[in-house]
Amino acid sequence: MSENNKADVLLGLQWGDEGKGKIVDVLTPHYKMVARFQGGPNAGHTLVFEGKKYILHTIPSGIFHKGCVNLVGNGVVLDPFIINKELDQLNIPLDVLQESLFVCGKAHLILPSHRLLDAAFEKKKGNFKIGSTLKGIGPAYTDKVARTGLRLTDTASESFEDKYNALKQEHLRLAEGLDFDIDELRLDGLTFHDYEKAWFFGLERLKALPRVQSEIFVNEALDKGARVLAEGAQGTLLDIDFGSYPYVTSSNTITAGACVGLGLAPGRIGEVFGVFKAYCTRVGSGPFMTEIRGEGADVLRDLGQEYGSTTGRPRRCGWLDLPALKYAVMINGVTRLIMTKADVLCSMKTLKVCVAYEINGEEKNISPLTTDSDSLNPVYKEIAGWNCTLDNVETFEQLPQPLLDYISMIEDFVNVPVDIISTGADRKQILIRKGAGILKRLSLS
Ligand code: IMP
């Protein structure tokens, strides 16, 4: 028994799209279990290896490693249509899946009519739209909290179809009240009716996956000494409580979300790996203090291929925001930092970094994370760029000096070490610092 064995958490410190999927994929060989704890198919975790690119929406990013147990926790919301498509993409034989992918029965289902409502609510909001991925996330979590939702486990009940139809009718009434015309809706290119048919087909496939109680499953694995990595989706600044509400997603994307989304006691959390990009991006609406407007943003967007992996939307781009990063480190209790996409800034001679917010003549070095951003002014520091390719850099220590200086500045600001940097999309493009704490944690030194 290893009662002191703790789960590590890996999550995003910005507005999502930090490159978490790739990092989970790289770390997975050192873990027995990878567990998703919140969100749903609004996520798009991109993994690149052996010349192929895979995008995972619901399935944990450890799925490509033999022997790794992947768990979809109680805190996740499931769309059987999308899971079915993901399973097709993975093309893993059922007998292998039976040993590598487990789903918690308590996880709530995203009904086709949740997606309908998402579209209806967004349309009604007009200029104030959230910029949702329209995957039905908000309405599904709304039903969960209202105690009217349907869980995977409920599909076993004889009355499931009745309950499904009753909830759907309720949703249709709501959409009608919002003057939303169901005939104009296309869900992944399908009419509502066709999507619903495919949804029920996917549900049968989802029901065939091994079902567990995530809290028992994870805690027993930890008791047996297994290494567990909890994988977050979206990012800290999109957290329902601590993000820039209402421009947020509908779940807790922070470390505390791993506790409720898997059934882990706070004392069972070990290291917290915070992933951040060397700059910032955001999809959808809401305040973005360091956003670059005009041509500069286009340059960064093209260099970083900043287009949503779930929706294909162009991402808003901006400079690294240290006060927001400091806030994210605080709220998550981050113990190790992982920086991604430093290679994207390679061709820039100078960079800007936000080092404070000016509020009524006073400078603050931690973001107040308010939606009322009009009264805030970012204070920038201009620094030298590294202005060279990272393609031939083989060790962390060989990184160009201006990049090492950039890393030191970040570490000094947030008081947490940067242990890993990712220098490209491929699994192999990763540099771990000599003597980094993460190596010890993974028993690699
Ligand atoms: P929803 O969660 O799809 O309703 O979207 C709410 C907000 O979170 C929108 O601004 C989305 O663009 C953003 N969002 C949701 N999921 C992700 C993600 O995985 N990456 C980046 N942004 C996301």
Boltz pocket constraint, residues with backbone or C-beta under 6 A from the ligand:
constraints:
  - pocket:
      binder: B
      contacts: [[A, 15], [A, 16], [A, 17], [A, 42], [A, 43], [A, 44], [A, 130], [A, 131], [A, 132], [A, 133], [A, 134], [A, 135], [A, 137], [A, 138], [A, 233], [A, 234], [A, 235], [A, 238], [A, 247], [A, 248], [A, 249], [A, 250], [A, 283], [A, 284], [A, 285]]
      max_distance: 6.0
